[in-house]
Amino acid sequence: YKGIRPAPGYPACPDHTEKGTLFQLLDADGISQVTLTEHYAMLPTAAVSGWYFAHPEAQYFAVGKIDKDQVESYSQRKGEDISVSERWLMPNLGYDA
């Protein structure tokens, strides 16, 4: 296998809420009986999730500090209030929320 396996909540994908999207797309609760808590932790705790990209030139990267205009754009694209995005992206904010 040559590629990367980034996962929601890790440096390349800091927003844990994307696990909700992933679980809906895959019907994970129904098929695997893996569930999400209200804070997006997976139960059972040994469960893992992620996106798998098979390509020999794929590389990991970390999301650096992001500015308010980027969070506003992200919130708009997700259709959620900026305060929700700021909560989940707090460690990556380049400003005080």
RASULWO-V58951 format. One record per pair of residues at least 24 apart in sequence whose C-alpha atoms are under 8 Angstrom apart, sorted by the first residue. I is the first residue (numbers start at 1). J is the second residue. D is the distance in whole Angstrom. If there is no record, write none. Layout:
i=I j=J d=D
i=I j=J d=D
This chain:
i=1 j=54 d=7
i=2 j=54 d=6
i=2 j=55 d=6
i=2 j=56 d=5
i=2 j=58 d=8
i=3 j=52 d=7
i=3 j=53 d=5
i=3 j=54 d=4
i=3 j=55 d=5
i=3 j=56 d=5
i=3 j=57 d=7
i=3 j=58 d=5
i=3 j=59 d=7
i=4 j=52 d=6
i=4 j=53 d=5
i=4 j=54 d=7
i=4 j=55 d=8
i=4 j=58 d=6
i=4 j=59 d=6
i=4 j=60 d=7
i=5 j=50 d=6
i=5 j=51 d=6
i=5 j=52 d=5
i=5 j=53 d=6
i=6 j=50 d=6
i=6 j=51 d=6
i=6 j=52 d=7
i=6 j=60 d=7
i=7 j=49 d=6
i=7 j=50 d=4
i=7 j=51 d=6
i=8 j=49 d=8
i=8 j=50 d=6
i=11 j=61 d=7
i=11 j=62 d=5
i=11 j=63 d=6
i=12 j=60 d=7
i=12 j=61 d=5
i=12 j=62 d=5
i=12 j=63 d=5
i=13 j=62 d=8
i=13 j=63 d=7
i=14 j=63 d=7
i=14 j=88 d=8
i=14 j=89 d=6
i=14 j=92 d=8
i=15 j=88 d=6
i=15 j=89 d=6
i=16 j=40 d=6
i=16 j=88 d=7
i=17 j=88 d=8
i=19 j=49 d=8
i=63 j=92 d=7
i=64 j=92 d=6
i=65 j=92 d=5
i=65 j=93 d=5
i=65 j=94 d=5
i=66 j=92 d=6
i=66 j=93 d=5
i=66 j=94 d=5
i=66 j=95 d=8
i=67 j=93 d=6
i=67 j=94 d=5
i=67 j=95 d=7
i=68 j=93 d=8
i=68 j=94 d=8
i=68 j=95 d=7
